[in-house]
Amino acid sequence: MIASKEANVTEEVTILIAEDDDGHAALILKNLRRSGLRNPILVFNNGQTILEFLFRRGDGPQRDHRRAYLLLLDIHMPKVDGVEVLREIKADPELRKLPVTMLSTTDDPREIERCHLLGCSNYVTKPIDYDKFIAAIRQLGLFLSVVQVPLLNGHG
């Protein structure tokens, strides 16, 4: 379980997945669970819906300021792409602390550098090969299980 430690209080972290490919989203979810993660997971199918959630806009679900979050963000999505989502998150004084792991089939070094310059925490290339994809997500799940995540608003 990923936990947030603020003021000696451990809170369960909610994992956010922004992925427009339903098959990839299902594989990510399934293999994070297989890696042992039991955190709550919310899935968003485009960049606009994840921004509405994080910035508390629109009629859909909205971020709870009392919870800690970690975002797994695909780059190539409809409506708003992942790079723009990352840019908006990192430009916001409250949301910029949100850990963002980019997930993409793109392994272009310029794209990787651009995401890191914008403030992503990690960049993971999704392998095209099915078995390698599953192995990569399981390894990501193991990594996430030891990550410490801050609350966004700084309250414990």
Secondary structure, 3 states (H helix, E strand, C coil): CCEEEECCEEEEEEEEEECCCHHHHHHHHHHHHHCCCCCCEEEECCHHHHHHHHCCCCCCCCCCCCCEEEEEEECCCCCCCHHHHHHHHHHCCCHHHCCEEEEECCCCHHHHHHHHHHCCCEEEECCCCHHHHHHHHHHHHHHHCCCECCCCCCCC
